[in-house]
Amino acid sequence: MVSDTVRNLIGRKRTIEILELLILSESLHYSEIENSVDTSSDTISDALGLLCEHGLVERFEKNPKSVKYKPTETGREFVDAVKEVEAILKD
């Protein structure tokens, strides 16, 4: 049975989109994510918190106004696994 954690990560609005954006960009400031993803700042904050909590993204804070996010190797593997599931569903 699929865990609630996996369901939450895959099912939450914009979470995978944000993780893919970070993978493509290597790292981004919060404001860059906010400018790239068409959703509310609450949704972005929630998604980033969830991604960090599960070790898919790392958060680097120089000061409260300079925060960068970077995908982890686990985050890259997670997106690859999601793409594999997507490929299965297309067959």
N, C-alpha and C positions, 0 to 999 in steps of 0.2 A: 504494500500500500504506500502511496506517495505521502510524504510527511507534510504537515501543515506549513513548515518552513518553506519547502519547495513551492507549494501552492501559493503561498503568500508572495514569494519573490516573483514568480512567473505571472501571477494574476494581478499584482498591484499596478496601477496605472503609471506608465512611463518608466518603470524601473529598468526593464531590459533596454529600452531606448537610451536611457542615460548611461547605462553600463557600456553599450555599444559605442556611444559618442566618446566616452572616455578612452575606450580601447583605440579608436581611430585617431584620437588627438594625443594620446600618451598621458597628458595631464591637463587639467583645466581649473581655473579659478571658478568659484561659485557663480560669479556674475557672468562668466562666459557660458556656463551651462544654462543659466537662466535666459540668456539671450538666444540660445540655440534650440531650446525645447519650449514648445508652445503649450505651457501649462502654468498653474499657479506656483508661487514660491513655496507654499505649504507642501504641495505635491513633490516638488524637487527636494525640499528638506527631508521629508518623510522617506523618499526613495534613497537618498544619499545616506541617511541614518541606518536604514535597513541594510544597504549594501556594505557599509562599514561594519555594522554589527556582525555580519556573517563572513567577514574577511574577503569580500569580493572587490572592495575599494579601500584605499588608504587615504586618510585625511592628514594634511600637513598644514599647520597653522604657524605662520611667522608672527602674526598679531591678529587680533579679532577681525580686522578689515582685510587681511590677506590670507585667505584659506584656499589651498589647492587640493584637488582630488586626483588620485592616480589609481588605475586598475591594478589589481594584483594578478599573479599568475593563476590563482584559483578563479578569479573573475573571468579571465580569458577562457579557461577550461569550461566554466559554467556556460558562457555564451556558445562555445563550440558544441556543448551537449544539447543546448536548447535548439541549435540549428540542426543537429542530427535528428531530434524528435520532429522538427518541422519537415525535414526531408522524408521521414517515414510517412508522415501524414499526406504528403504530396503524391506518393506512389499509389 
